[in-house]
Every structure is written in C-alpha cells, then in structure tokens.
C-alpha cells in the first residue's frame, strides 16, 4: 500500500524516528547521489512525490520531508522503496482531499546503517486544473477568476486591497505575506474544492497556512454587496490569524468570526433581534460554548454567528475599539483567554461572558452533556487519623 502524507502516518513513525534518528544522523553521511525529486498531481488527483538515488549501502529506510508555508518543521513520511536501474526509487503517494493552491516544499532523506543523507529540495503546488484561471495581480492580493469578466476581477481586487489595508491598520499587522483569493461561481464546484465536509451555507473559507482564501460568488451576485462582504470577511480571518498566531493557545472561534463580521457587515439589527430572541427563550449559547466549532444545525449556526458579532460589539461599546485591538494583541503574545481579557479589560473571560449575558437579560443556561457524578462512599481505611511526621 502506498504511503501517505497524513498526520496518522507522521504520528506512527515518530517513535521510530526518535529511537533511530540520533544514531542514524550521528555517523558520517553515507555516499548517496540523488536525482532531482519530482511530483505530479492536481486537485482531485493523487499527489505522487518520488526520487531516484544511488547508494553504496542499501537504505534502511527512506523518508519524505515535506512542509507547507507556515510550518515550523518538516512532516516526515516513510516512503516506499524499490530497486530502479542501478539504484533505488522512493515514492510517497498522498491520497484524499486537499484544497487547491496547497503547496509543499519537499525532499527525501536516505537512512543507512552508516548515517543519513538528505537530497535536494523541490516544490509542488496543487492547482485546480478544472478551470482556466485568470490571475489579476494586486499589491498584496492576487485575485483568481475563471469567468472572462475583467470589470468584476478589477472590482474584486480593489475591494481586497482596501479590506486588507483596513484590517492590518486596525490590528497593527505589518509585512503581510502575499495572498491568493480564488473565486468560484458555482456552488457545487466551490464545495468540491473545499471538501466533502463543507456545509451548504458556507460561502467562503480562509486557509491562512497556505495564504489562500476562497469565495463563492455566483453570476447573479457579481454586482451585489455580497462581493464586498465575502472578500472583506475572509481577509479579516487571515489578518486576525497573523495577529494572534502563537504556539500556545488560539483565540476562541466566536472572537474570530465576530471580528470578521464586525469588519465586513457590521452589527445589524437582525443579529441583535436574533440574539435577544434566544435570550428571552432561554436558548442562548454562552460564549464558552462557542470557542470551538459552531453548531451544525442551520438555526443554531446562524445564532452562533449573531452572538459572535453581538459579543464583539458589546466589547467595543463597553471597552472601546482600542481595547479590542489590545485583546487580540494579547492573544498574539500567548497570554491565553483569561490572560488576554485581563490585559484588555482588567477581568477574566468569565466576567466578560457573564456581563454580556446580563446585558441581554439572559440567565446562563444549564450545560448539556455528561456531568460529573456525586462522589461515592469513602472506605474506612482511607479515613484514619493522619500521623504527624517528624522533621
């Protein structure tokens, strides 16, 4: 069976690398001659990465070292090795869904009893070859379209550059890396690109790791306000990621989505009405419950977004936009949710959540799901009087 680039494979070989890696790299590098590695495969196809090499000593194993933009280290995958001509051929096959515009910098490492040798690097970019793309290059954002409409592409580019400038100025983000924005005009084609788990009401996605944004703008929407909303919303996600990226704790989902809505659409009366209705009916979701994935049911998901922007607006009305920026910067410093709220407001997150619910006249609802059971009886042997220790 062909090896893959999945996280499961990476995890399965970690122990092996830890056990043998130091011994393999400590010795002198073996005499290995590599050919330039190659890769093939576009979107919706298997990606095949391979290299051929000669070695004076038969390899104990061959590994693919691959990383995507933003990765701090290589992802290691064991390759399939077979004889080829006077040497060997190593192959790794990645199967399964990968979003378009994903790229890898990759190389192969040959490990022998004498040590390890690393071959030359190459790059493979996974393109969505279903369409003949037109790319309008901007100062920071390149807009990709496959409909022959220069006017629309120019409008989208101008919106993107303005939105990026506004978000970076607000959040104090500098030196933004280039961004690709791929625009699809058909819902089925868009969802195929995003993957099988994409919800039907999703109109855009941000993938900061590969500096790529995706938007669904159907022909009937080309001249509508939706163009500005979806472009601004997804760019806000990317700038937010640049502002808060840290190795410790990522901010809660409600803050990410709430800020994106705050910058793109704003706080509408319909959002407020939906949140107040849930508060009155006792169906409000505390912000603590919106830290990860949002609900999958359409009405509850809509409420999650409405609550997110309502909470961000409440924060701004209570503490000011400068303190919102301070809150986001504190996340970027790795302070975590309570630490970030204390820096920005003087109180922890729980206090803000309680105050927001109180502003709606809502009582915190009883949590769903399993609860800790009552403690059982304690054996008599565990209740003996403690014996004082001599010190």
Secondary structure, 3 states (H helix, E strand, C coil): CCCCCCHHHHHHHHHHHHHHHHHHHHCCCCCEEECCCEEECCCCCCEEEEEEEEECCCCCEEEEEEECCCCCCCEEEECEEEEECCEEEEEEEECCCCCCCCEEEEEEEEEECCEEEECCCEEEECCCCCCCCEEECCCCEEEEECCCCHHHHHHHHHHHHHHHHHHHHHHCCCCCCCEEEEEECCHHHHHHHHCCCCCCCCCEEEEHHHCEEEEECCHHHCCCCHHHHHHHHHHHHHHHHHHHCCCCCCCCHHHHHHHHHHHHCCCCHHHHHHHHHHHHHCCCCCHHHHCCCCCCCHHHHHHHHHHHHHHHHHHHHHHCHHHHHHHHHHHHCCCHHHHHHHHHHCCCHHHHHHHHHHHCCCCCCCCCCCCCCCCCCCCHHHHCCCCCCCC
